[in-house]
């Protein structure tokens, strides 16, 4: 009977190591991937689907309006006035929308503002169908739509922490911001395709109205979301001032706003893209405009780690530092692809900073104040880039492209890092400890 050859005995560790390595790699990839746990909550899932469709539609209209205004007026000044028409309602209704969100059922406010937004989109569609050719009418509709957006943003930001558990708020915000960035990439592409068709403005506004109907459905399906805590009784400016005083007394909050304002006003390069495309890259403006959003989308797909970070103030400051450094480097290169890659890296950092900024606001603030502080957040987020465009354009005219782009971004880096290190409560902010204190009433 033949003997079975004896095989060398294997080192037990050698049989375990490949399996362990594979397990670790798989676990690491799973941990880095986009955290989709908030989608297990039906209310949040409907909100995200509706808002995702609305993001795309809003970007379609956001591209169509300036194109139509320029076609009617042949004036870049008239196009610029669309931004001014939106800014004042954003500020006013952002602040007072937060007061309303802290006084009444947030579902009702969200639904009402959504109907106003939908109505203005239908009005834009109507003026295109009947060819009214009125720039002033379009500007009025832009102002109304901006006010409704500010109101809905204040309500939506206060709703999210009520429909998902607190530990999942960072992941929920990441999903929202990722959906928004996908809309920023897809919306202009859809708008460009539709505008090129016969009666293209009609097709574009009609697509926005159709997509926005999904948001209306999700708003209808919301449960009542009444504010908790002491109800607002005072009128006038008093509730707004109460919210601002709360921010002023909380270094964690006012620093989170301050670093965002610095990032948007000192390191936002978008107003310089047309000049850079013409004088430095000999084309490629579209790639420059889309690069930041593409980077944000890519970061969102690998954002599973974001919710596991405890010191969110420090993480927010470092994300803004990376944003500023990447923007500064992008302003020094003379090859289009290199600039796009660096701007995409800046966009990835911007996604991280946006998630932490929103999460700190939602988890640090008592529910009775969330609407008002979300209104301030809307004003800062919407107004900061407009101030940044003004700063960049004026600075480029006075000092040249390089200093306006890279020099200002480096100044932002120094200011943000220095301020974050000096404001110790912000630098040391621990979200898990703060949540525990909040639950026990110590804050």
N, C-alpha and C positions, 0 to 999 in steps of 0.2 A: 504494500500500500504506500503510494507516494506521500512523502511528507509535504505539508504545506509550508512554503517558504516563509520564514519569519521576517516581518517588516520591522524596520527600526521603530522603536517606540517614539512616539511624538511627544514633544514638550507640551504639556497641557496648556501652557500659555499661548503656544502658537495657534492652537485651534480656537482659542477665545479671542485673540487679538484682532483678527480680521472682522469677526462678528461685532466685537465691541467698537472697532473703528467705524464700521458701517453704521452701527446704531448711533454713535455719536454724531457722525456726519448728517444722518437723516434727521436726528433730533435737532441739530443745529440749524439745518435748512428750514425745518418746520417752525422753529422758534423765531427765525428771521423773517419768515413770510408774513404777509399782511394778516393781522389778527381779525378774523371774521366772527368771533364769538358774539358780538352785539347783534348779528343778524338772526340769532336764535330768538330774539325778542320781536314778536310780530309787529308791534307798533313802530319800533325803530326801523324794521325792515321796510315797511310801507313808506315811512318818511324818507328813507334813503333812496328808494326807487323813484318816488315822485320828485325829490329834489335833484336827483341825477339827471332826469329828463329835462327838468326846468333849467339846470345849469347849461345844457347844450343849447336849448332854445334861447336863453338869455344872451349867450355869446353870439348866436345867429343874429338876433336883433341888435346887439351891441356893435356888430360889424356893419350891419345894413344901414343903421341910422346915419352914421357919418358919411357913408358912401352916397346915400340919397341926398343928404344935406349939401354935400359938395356938388353933386350933379345938378341940384336946383340953383345953387348960389354961385358956384365957381369961386368960392371964398374959403380959405383955410381959417379965417377968423370966425366965420359962421360955424365951422366944424368945432373950433375951440369953444364956442359958446355952449355947445352941448354939454361939455364938462362942467362949465360954470352953472348951467341950468340944473344939473344934478346935485352939485355940491351943497347948496343952501338947504334944499329939502332933506338931504342926508343928515346934515347936522341937526336941524330942528326936529325932524321926526325921529331921528335916532335917539335923541335925549328924551323927548316926550313919549315916544313909543315905549321906552323902558318903563316910564311911570305907569302907563296904561297896562303894561304886562305885569306889573307888581300890584295892580289894583283889581283887575278883572280876570276872568277865565282866559288863560293864554291860548287855548284852542280857539275860542271865538275871535280873538285878535288875529291869530295866524290865518284863520279862514277868511276873515273880512279883508285883510290886507292882500291875501292871495287873489280874491275876487277883483279887487281894484287893479292889481297888476295885470290880471287876465283881461280886464275891461280895456285898459290902455293899449294892450297888444292888439285887441280887436279894433280899437280906434285907429291905430297905426295901419292895420290891414285895410280898413275902410278908406282912409285917405289915399292909400296907394291904388286901391281898386278904382276909385272915382277920379283919380289924378287931380287932387286939389292943389298940389304944387305949392304948399305953404310952409315955409321954414318956421315962422313963428308958431304955427300949430304944432309942428313936430317938437319944438323946444318946450312948449307947454306940456305935451304928453311925456316928454323925457323927465320933466320936473315931477309930474304926478307919479310916474313909475318909480322914480328914485325915492320919493317919500314913502310909497307903499313897501318898497324893498326894505327901507330902514325899519319900518314897523314890524314887518314879518321876521327880520333878522333878530330883533330884540326878543320876539316871542319864541322863535325856534331855539335860540341859544339857551333860553331859560327852560325849555321843554326837555331837552336832551338828558340832563341829569335826573329827570323824573321818570324817564321811560327805560333807562338802563341802570344797572347797579354801579355805584361809584367806582369800583376797581376797573370797570369797562369803559369809563368815560374817555380816557385817552384813545382807546381803540375805536370808539364811536366817532370821535373827532377826526381821527386819521382817515376813516372811511369817508367821512364827509369831505375833507379837504382833497383826498385822492379823487373822488368823484368830480369835485369842482375843477381840478386840474385837467382831468380827462375832457371835461367840457370846454376848457380853454384851448385844448388842442383840436378837438373835433368840431366845435362850434364854428370857428372861422373857416375851416375846410368846407363844411356844409354850406355856410353862407356864401362862400365864393362860388360854389357850384350852382346854387339856386339863383344868385343875383345875375349870373351870366345867361340865364334862360330868358325867353320872352316874358315880359311882365314879371321879372325876377323879384322885384320888391314885394309883390303880392305873395309869391311862393315863399319867400323868406319869412315874412310876418305870419303867414298862415302856418308854417311849420312850427314857429314858436308857440302860437296859440294851441296847436294840437299837442305838442309836447307838454305844455304847461297844464293841460287838463289832468295829467297823471298826478301832479302835485295837488290839484284841487281834490282829487279822490282821496289821496292820503290824508289831507287835512280833514275831510269829512269823517274819516274813520278814527280820528283821534278820540281818546276818552277825555272827559273834562280834566283840565290841568289848572286848578285854582291855586294861587299863591298861598303858601303857609306862613305862619308867624303873624306878627301884628299888622293888621291892614292899614293901608295909607288913608289918612283922614284929611290931611292938609291939601290945599290946592295951590295953584300958581307955581312959582319956582321952588317952593320949599322941598318937595320930594326930589327934584333934580339935585338941589344943593345937598340934600341928605346923602344921596349916592356919591356925589363928588367928595364930600367930607369923609365918607367911609374909605374911599380910595386914598385920600391924602393921609389918613391915619394908618394905612397898611403899607409898609415899604415893599412887601412882596407884590402887591397889586400895582402901585404906581411905578415901580421899576419895570414890571412886565410891560406896561404901556410905554414907558420911556425908551426901552431898548427897541421896541417896534417902531416908534416914531423916528429914532435915530437911523434904523435900518432903511426905512422907506424914504426919508428926506435926504440922507447923506449918501446912501449907497444904492439907490434905485436908478439904473442906467437907461431905462427904456426910451426916455425922450431923446437920448443921444444916438439911438440906433440908426435913424435915417442918415444923419451926417456920417457916422462911422461906415455904414454900408456904401455910401457914395465916395468918400474920400480915402478910406483905408482898405476896404475889402472889395471894392468895385462890384457891388451887388450883394445879395444875400440878406436883405432886410427881413424877409419872411422867416428865415432860419433863426436870426437873432431874436425876433419876437417870440418864436415858439420854444426856444431852447430852455428857458427857465421853467416853463410848464412841463416840458418833457422830463426834465430832471426831477421835478416834484412828483410826477406820476411814477417814475422809476423808484424813487425813494418810498413812495406809498406801498408799492408791491413788496418791499422788503422791510417793513416797518414793525414787525412783530415785537422787536426789542423795546420799542418806545414806551409801552405801558409798564415795563419792568423797572424803569428808572425811577428812583425815589427822590433824588435831589433835583427837582424839576427846574428850580430857579437857575441853578448852575448849568444845567443842560440847555436851558433857553439862551443864556448868555453865550455859551460856547457855540451854539448853532448860529447865532447872529455873527459871532467872530468868524466862523467858517464862511458864512454868506459874504461878509465884507471882504475877506481875503480872496475868495474866488472871483468876486466882481472886480476887485482891484487888479488881479492878474489878467483877467479877460480884457481889461482896458489897456494892457501893455503889449499884447500880441498883435501881429500883422497878418495872421493866417486865419481865414474864416473858420475852418474846422476847429482850430485850437480855441478860438473865442467861444464857439458853440459848446464845446466840451466843458469849458470852465463855467459858462453860464448855466449849463445843466447841473454842474456840481453845486453852484449857488442855489439853484432851484430845489435841489435835494435838501440842502440845509434850511431853506425857507419853509419847506413842508414840516420839518422837525420843529422849527421855532414856532410855527403857527399852531401846531398841535399842543405844545406845552403852554403857549400863551392862553389859548382858549381853555385848556384843562385847568390851569391854575385859577383862572377867573371863575370857572363853574364850580370847582370843588372848594375853594377858599371862601366864597361868598355865601352868606345865608340865603335861603330860598326867597325870603321876603324882599331881598335887594337884587336878585339875579337879573330881573328885567331891566332895571335902571343901569346896572353896570354893563349888561350886554349892549344896551343902547350906546354907552360911551365907547365900548369896544367897536361897535359898528362905525361910529364917527371916526375913530382912530384908523381903523383898517381901510375905510373908504377914502378918508381925507388924506392920509399919509402919502400914498402914491401920487396924488395930485400935487401936493406940496413938493414932492420929490421931482416931478416933471418940471415944475416952475423953477426950482433951485438949479437943476441940471441945465435947463435951457439958458437961464440967465448967466450962469457961471461959465458955460461953454462960450457964450458970446463975448464975455469979458476976459477970460483967461485961456481959452482953448480947450480942445477935446480931452487931452490927456489929464490935465489937472481936474477938470470937471468930473471925469469918470474915475480914474484910479486914485488921485489925491484925496478926493472927498471920501471914497470908500475906506481908505487907510485911516483917515481921521475918525470915521465911524468905528472902526475896529478898536482904536486906542480908547475912545470915549466909553464904549460899551464895556470893554474888559476892565478898565479902571473903575468905572462906576459900580460894576457888579462886585468887584473885590471890596470896595469901600462900604457898600450897603450889605452888611453881614446877614441880616434876616433873610434877604433875598438869596444870597449866595449859599446859605446853609438851609434853605427851605426844604423840608422833608415832607412829601405829600402824605405818606402813611401816618406820620405822627400828627400832622395837621388835621387829617380826617378823624383820627381818634379823639383829638381834642375837641373837634367840632361836634362829634357824636356825644361826648360827655359834657358839653356845654361850657368848656373851659375858655373858649375863645370869645 
